[in-house]
Amino acid sequence: MKLLFLGTGAAGSVKRDEADITEGIRRCTTMMIDETVLVDVSRQSFDYQTKLGKDPAKITDIFLSHAHGDHFNRDSLLKYAAATEGKVRFWCHKGALENLKFTEEELEKFVLCPVEICDTWETAGMTVTALPANHLVGSFTTAEKPLHYIFEKDGKTLYYGCDGGWYTAIEWEYMLQKKVKFDGVILDATVGEDDGNFRIATHNNLAMIKLLTLALKQNGVLNENAKLITTHFANSCYDKAYTKEEVFGPLGILPTEDGMELEI
């Protein structure tokens, strides 16, 4: 699986549409897989993908983690729908529909595919599983359950864990009981070294990332040479005096940057 990170910033990243942004500021978190799949659809994803020379008409599937504004942008989704002539499949938790509030006219422009927790299905040449993220959209009464995803393709297995803090009990037990072996793990890294940050209940700090990756290693959930990757960085939580490579490198973890390409 070839990954392209179209954005690696947390909420608070630049919100304007243009692909060109101020140096040092990250676009909202979005990732592409094999040029045909998009994970989250942020304000800048369509324009930035086009700038990088990747044809948006090739996108067949868009997976939504949750309906927060830094992960979902209606105008961007409709741009992809227009580029694909209405053929793009949009996957989201069924409870997200109350927050997304699509009109009947909008629903005619793409293929809506609502899913439930622990659903597994085939699409875009992949096997996909939706797991519950330790995150919250709106009030605690909302029906939407933010999602993490497991993508399996060509003998490789990738875990996508943004947004979210600790693994939920359901997804951890799923990994153990299904004897999942990951070749790549992408973790939320929003809070950095700000251990008391108000987002600590639903996002990872550096100490949490150390423990989460240690649990993966000690419980046999990683294949040999698996890549450990962090994304979704809040600029306000990282000291600009040092680079993220200096923070994550000693841990054997690769921090992402906008425009970065990786192969799992």
C-alpha positions in Angstrom: 0.0 0.0 0.0 1.3 3.4 -1.0 0.3 6.2 1.4 0.3 9.9 0.6 -0.4 12.3 3.5 -2.4 15.3 2.2 -2.6 16.8 5.6 -1.1 16.1 9.0 -2.5 18.8 11.3 -5.0 18.7 14.1 -8.0 21.0 14.6 -6.7 24.5 14.5 -4.8 23.9 11.3 -5.3 26.4 8.5 -8.9 26.4 7.3 -8.7 28.2 4.0 -9.2 26.3 0.7 -6.0 26.9 -1.2 -3.4 24.2 -1.4 -0.6 26.7 -0.7 -0.4 27.5 3.0 2.0 29.3 5.3 5.3 27.5 5.9 5.2 25.5 9.1 1.4 25.2 9.2 -0.1 21.9 8.5 -3.2 21.1 6.5 -6.0 19.2 8.2 -5.4 15.5 8.4 -6.2 13.5 5.3 -4.5 10.5 3.8 -4.6 8.8 0.4 -4.0 5.1 -0.3 -2.8 3.9 -3.7 -4.2 7.0 -5.3 -7.8 5.6 -5.3 -8.8 5.8 -1.6 -9.1 8.8 0.7 -9.3 8.7 4.5 -11.1 11.8 5.6 -11.9 14.7 3.3 -10.7 18.0 4.5 -11.0 21.5 3.2 -7.6 21.4 1.4 -7.5 17.8 0.3 -8.9 18.1 -3.2 -6.8 21.2 -4.1 -3.6 19.8 -2.6 -4.0 16.4 -4.3 -4.4 18.2 -7.6 -1.4 20.4 -7.0 0.7 17.2 -6.3 -0.4 15.8 -9.7 -2.7 13.1 -8.3 -5.9 12.8 -10.4 -9.0 13.1 -8.1 -11.0 11.3 -10.8 -9.2 8.1 -9.7 -10.7 8.2 -6.2 -13.2 5.4 -5.8 -13.8 5.4 -2.0 -13.7 8.0 0.8 -13.7 6.8 4.4 -14.8 9.2 7.1 -13.4 8.9 10.6 -15.9 11.3 12.1 -17.8 14.5 11.3 -15.6 17.2 12.9 -14.8 20.0 10.6 -11.1 19.3 10.3 -11.9 15.8 9.0 -15.0 16.5 6.9 -15.6 19.3 4.4 -18.8 19.2 2.4 -17.5 21.3 -0.5 -14.4 19.1 -0.9 -16.5 15.9 -0.9 -18.7 17.4 -3.6 -15.6 18.3 -5.7 -14.6 14.6 -5.6 -18.1 13.6 -6.4 -18.0 15.8 -9.5 -14.6 14.6 -10.6 -15.7 10.9 -10.3 -19.1 11.6 -12.0 -21.0 10.5 -8.9 -19.3 7.1 -8.6 -17.3 7.8 -5.4 -18.4 5.7 -2.4 -18.5 7.6 0.9 -18.2 5.4 4.0 -19.2 6.7 7.4 -20.7 5.4 10.7 -24.5 5.3 10.3 -24.9 7.7 13.3 -22.8 10.3 11.5 -25.7 11.1 9.2 -27.5 13.2 11.8 -24.4 15.4 12.0 -23.6 15.5 8.2 -27.2 16.5 7.3 -26.9 15.7 3.6 -29.7 17.1 1.3 -31.4 14.9 -1.2 -29.7 16.8 -4.0 -26.3 16.1 -2.4 -27.1 12.4 -1.9 -27.6 12.0 -5.7 -24.0 13.0 -6.3 -22.2 10.1 -4.6 -22.8 6.6 -3.2 -23.6 6.8 0.5 -22.3 3.7 2.4 -23.2 3.8 6.2 -21.5 1.2 8.4 -21.7 -0.1 12.0 -19.0 -0.8 14.5 -17.0 -4.0 13.7 -18.5 -4.3 10.2 -16.0 -5.8 7.6 -16.5 -5.4 3.9 -14.7 -5.5 0.5 -14.1 -2.4 -1.6 -11.4 -0.8 -3.7 -9.5 -4.1 -3.8 -9.3 -4.0 0.0 -10.8 -5.6 3.1 -11.9 -2.9 5.5 -13.0 -3.1 9.1 -14.5 -0.3 11.1 -13.6 -0.1 14.8 -14.7 2.3 17.5 -12.4 5.2 18.3 -11.9 6.8 21.7 -13.2 10.1 20.5 -16.5 12.1 20.7 -18.4 14.2 18.2 -20.7 16.8 19.6 -22.4 16.0 22.9 -22.3 12.6 24.6 -25.8 11.9 23.3 -25.0 11.9 19.6 -25.5 8.7 17.7 -22.3 9.0 15.8 -19.4 6.7 16.8 -16.0 8.0 15.5 -14.2 5.3 13.6 -10.7 3.8 13.3 -10.1 1.6 10.3 -8.1 -1.5 9.5 -7.2 -1.8 5.8 -6.0 -5.1 4.3 -4.6 -5.2 0.8 -2.0 -7.3 -1.1 -1.0 -9.1 2.0 -0.4 -5.9 4.0 -2.5 -4.7 7.0 -2.7 -1.1 8.1 -4.3 0.4 11.2 -5.6 4.0 11.0 -6.1 5.5 14.4 -7.0 9.2 14.0 -8.7 10.8 15.9 -8.5 9.0 19.2 -6.7 8.5 22.5 -6.2 5.0 24.0 -7.4 2.0 22.0 -11.0 1.2 23.0 -11.6 -2.1 24.7 -13.5 -3.3 21.6 -10.8 -2.5 19.1 -8.0 -3.9 21.4 -9.9 -7.2 21.9 -10.6 -7.3 18.2 -6.9 -7.1 17.4 -6.1 -9.8 19.9 -8.9 -12.2 19.2 -8.5 -11.9 15.4 -4.8 -12.2 15.8 -4.2 -9.2 13.6 -0.7 -8.5 12.5 -0.1 -5.0 11.4 2.5 -3.9 8.8 1.7 -0.3 9.5 0.1 1.6 12.5 -0.9 5.2 12.3 -1.5 6.9 15.6 -2.9 10.2 16.7 -0.2 12.5 18.1 -2.2 15.6 18.8 -1.1 16.6 22.3 2.7 16.1 22.2 4.4 16.7 25.5 1.5 18.8 26.9 0.4 16.1 29.3 -2.3 18.2 30.9 -3.9 19.4 27.7 -7.7 19.6 27.7 -7.8 17.2 24.8 -6.1 14.4 26.8 -9.2 12.2 27.0 -9.7 11.9 23.3 -6.1 12.4 21.9 -2.7 10.9 22.5 0.2 12.6 24.2 3.8 11.3 23.8 3.7 9.2 27.0 0.5 7.5 25.7 2.1 6.8 22.3 5.0 5.1 24.1 2.7 2.8 26.0 0.4 2.1 23.0 3.2 1.1 20.8 4.8 -1.0 23.6 1.5 -2.9 24.0 1.5 -3.6 20.2 5.0 -5.0 20.4 4.6 -7.1 23.5 1.3 -8.6 22.4 2.4 -9.7 19.0 0.2 -7.4 17.0 3.0 -6.2 14.8 4.7 -8.0 11.9 8.5 -7.8 11.7 9.6 -4.4 10.3 6.2 -2.9 10.8 6.1 0.9 10.4 4.9 2.9 13.4 3.6 6.3 12.2 2.3 9.4 13.9 0.1 12.2 12.5 -2.6 14.8 13.5 -0.2 17.2 15.2 -1.5 20.3 17.1 1.0 23.0 16.4 0.3 24.6 19.8 1.4 21.4 21.6 4.9 21.1 20.1 7.9 23.2 21.0 9.1 24.7 17.7 12.7 24.7 19.0 13.0 21.0 18.1 11.8 18.9 15.3 9.3 16.0 15.6 12.0 13.7 14.2 14.0 14.5 17.4 10.9 13.6 19.5 9.7 10.4 17.7 12.9 9.2 16.0 14.5 7.7 19.2 11.2 5.7 19.7 11.4 4.2 16.3 8.3 6.1 15.2 8.0 8.1 11.9 6.3 11.5 12.2 4.5 12.5 9.0 4.6 15.8 7.1 2.2 17.2 4.5 3.0 15.7 1.1 5.0 12.7 2.6 4.7 9.4 0.7 5.3 6.0 2.4 4.9 2.4 1.4 3.5 -0.2 3.7 
